[in-house]
């Protein structure tokens, strides 16, 4: 099972929007509406920010949003803040044999 | 509030078995709503799902690790454990224990992580 493909980096000015892509296959991203996104600060454990493609856990700001089209999922951070600088990982359910596969990770920089 | 805490040796010799335990507080490990799992992250690299165990003891493993991994639950201690045998330097990583809510909310609670180095 290969990792999902994400761009290594993404950046945007404070206040602007940045979108991160997550490309898989019909066996994972394209086959299930079970894509999730995680935010990780250096030296810290990841934090769930999006699940089931578009849903936000309680407490996650609504400037974080998710979407999916075909085999590619996306995370958009609207109104980018300095505190949004972090690594972001996507993940998808990949069936009963593989269960979960993660993306390669994207480092977001607020300019 | 649910809290997960990993524990175990920080240094393991090559070819030996890596053993970690995750203590759960604020939730019951026998809750039918949850799975419990392990995720690892090699230094400077991305996340890798290792495997999960259900409340009933059913297990699900990453195919690339399946031959070396065992995850089990201890209901009396509200804990679950990871055993990874025949380790090599490639198994050096931060190991996180996580909770998965059955039905679509994966890894909603994470432990702080424990660093394991494989070296002689």
Interface residues (C-beta under 8 A of the other chain):
Chain A: X1 X3 X34 X36 X38 X45 X46 X47 X48 X51 X52 X57 X89 X91 X93 X96 X97 X98 X99 X100 X101 X102 X103 X104 X105
Chain B: X46 X47 X48 X49 X51 X52 X60 X62 X63 X64 X96 X104 X105 X106 X107 X108 X110 X111 X112 X113
